Structure formats: C-alpha cells, structure tokens
C-alpha cells in the first residue's frame, strides 16, 4: 500500500476520532451547564436554540480551550453555531495544523 495513502487514511481516522471526541465533550458540557440530560442535546441544534447566550458561550469556549489545550477565536460559536459544526471545524483545523507541524 502507498505510504502516502496510508498516512492520509490515518489522518482522516484521527480527524474523525477528534471530531467525535469534541462533540461528546461539548454535549456533556452543555448538558451539565444547562442541567438537562445529554441525550436531549441535539448536536445539530443551534447553540442559541439550546439556551447558550453570548455570556455562557465565553465560558464554554474557555473550558473547551482548556480541555483541548489550544487557543480558540472568541467568535467561534457564532461562525460554527452547532455542536456538530464546531466539532468538525476543530477536528479538521487542528488535525491539519498538527499534520503541517509533522511535515
């Protein structure tokens, strides 16, 4: 098998794994902070619809930054307004950053 192809497959799998992990973390965080069962958090619902306002989004992002040990732009929840979109962005963006650092 082509080494480049296997690296691409491994990178894709790592991205998917990171995306799922970020999504789980976000759902657990929101369930706890909104005091609702995690199964009621729809990853495709907009943060505003879930009850996340601008003030709570700041705390959300600060805790997410701490968990990931990375810095995130303050307006991220407005650019990526659902858990699914945010997790996908973080996984793709930061997995690509890590791949560039290895290259």
Secondary structure in CASP SS format (residue, H / E / C, confidence):
PFRMAT SS
TARGET T0000
AUTHOR 0000-0000-0000
METHOD secondary structure of the structure
MODEL  1
X C 1.00
X C 1.00
X H 1.00
X H 1.00
X H 1.00
X H 1.00
X H 1.00
X H 1.00
X H 1.00
X H 1.00
X H 1.00
X H 1.00
X H 1.00
X H 1.00
X H 1.00
X H 1.00
X H 1.00
X H 1.00
X H 1.00
X H 1.00
X H 1.00
X H 1.00
X H 1.00
X H 1.00
X H 1.00
X H 1.00
X H 1.00
X H 1.00
X H 1.00
X H 1.00
X H 1.00
X H 1.00
X H 1.00
X H 1.00
X C 1.00
X C 1.00
X C 1.00
X H 1.00
X H 1.00
X H 1.00
X C 1.00
X C 1.00
X C 1.00
X C 1.00
X C 1.00
X E 1.00
X H 1.00
X H 1.00
X H 1.00
X H 1.00
X C 1.00
X C 1.00
X C 1.00
X H 1.00
X H 1.00
X H 1.00
X H 1.00
X H 1.00
X H 1.00
X H 1.00
X H 1.00
X H 1.00
X H 1.00
X H 1.00
X H 1.00
X H 1.00
X H 1.00
X H 1.00
X C 1.00
X C 1.00
X C 1.00
X C 1.00
X C 1.00
X C 1.00
X C 1.00
X H 1.00
X H 1.00
X H 1.00
X H 1.00
X C 1.00
X C 1.00
X E 1.00
X H 1.00
X H 1.00
X H 1.00
X H 1.00
X H 1.00
X H 1.00
X H 1.00
X H 1.00
X H 1.00
X H 1.00
X H 1.00
X H 1.00
X H 1.00
X H 1.00
X H 1.00
X H 1.00
X H 1.00
X H 1.00
X H 1.00
X H 1.00
X C 1.00
END
